[in-house]
């Protein structure tokens, strides 16, 4: 498995932890994906549409043989299998799986943008991501994500909810 990717997962409906675990397991067993690391679970305030329950968010590091578009297809398939319904932008969801980074590539297409276009604005993405790899750098701007995070003002809306010691807690 020659490619390294980072994904962000979130849930704010039903059994939030159960949906995160089910998504990580589904990705790990999809074929061509090996989950290497899982961040702690963070509880976060909703962004965009704020009249909804709080989210649980994690970041995961994977290795994969899949190209980034097939990886995206797997992420969308996991969302669908777990019952995600897209009613409106930033609305509640049982699961959300986003491709944040894929190697050091910059991808700009209608289907996929890597690095994820809004991750630099979101502490709920950067805090779990930097927990599993503190030295990550934006492949398009070459700025360290730790520097980007330090300038964000919403860090207090992201609270560690449960420490994850080992990836096998999710597999």
VENMO-V881482 format. One record per residue. N is the residue number from 1. SS is DSSP state (a for helix, b for strand, c for the rest). Layout:
N/SS + N/SS
This chain:
1/c + 2/c + 3/b + 4/b + 5/b + 6/b + 7/b + 8/b + 9/b + 10/b + 11/b + 12/c + 13/c + 14/c + 15/c + 16/a + 17/a + 18/a + 19/a + 20/a + 21/a + 22/a + 23/a + 24/a + 25/a + 26/a + 27/a + 28/a + 29/c + 30/c + 31/c + 32/c + 33/b + 34/b + 35/b + 36/b + 37/b + 38/b + 39/c + 40/c + 41/b + 42/b + 43/b + 44/b + 45/c + 46/c + 47/c + 48/c + 49/c + 50/c + 51/c + 52/c + 53/c + 54/c + 55/b + 56/b + 57/b + 58/b + 59/b + 60/b + 61/b + 62/b + 63/b + 64/b + 65/c + 66/c + 67/c + 68/a + 69/a + 70/a + 71/a + 72/a + 73/a + 74/a + 75/a + 76/a + 77/a + 78/a + 79/a + 80/a + 81/a + 82/c + 83/c + 84/c + 85/c + 86/c + 87/c + 88/c + 89/c + 90/c + 91/c + 92/c + 93/c + 94/c + 95/c + 96/b + 97/b + 98/b + 99/b + 100/b + 101/b + 102/b + 103/c + 104/c + 105/c + 106/c + 107/b + 108/b + 109/c + 110/c + 111/c + 112/c + 113/b + 114/b + 115/c + 116/c + 117/c + 118/c + 119/a + 120/a + 121/a + 122/c + 123/a + 124/a + 125/a + 126/a + 127/a + 128/a + 129/a + 130/a + 131/a + 132/a + 133/c + 134/c + 135/c + 136/c + 137/b + 138/c + 139/c + 140/c + 141/c + 142/c + 143/c + 144/b + 145/a + 146/a + 147/a + 148/a + 149/a + 150/a + 151/c + 152/c + 153/c + 154/c + 155/a + 156/a + 157/a + 158/b + 159/b + 160/b + 161/b + 162/b + 163/c + 164/c + 165/c + 166/c + 167/a + 168/a + 169/a + 170/c + 171/c
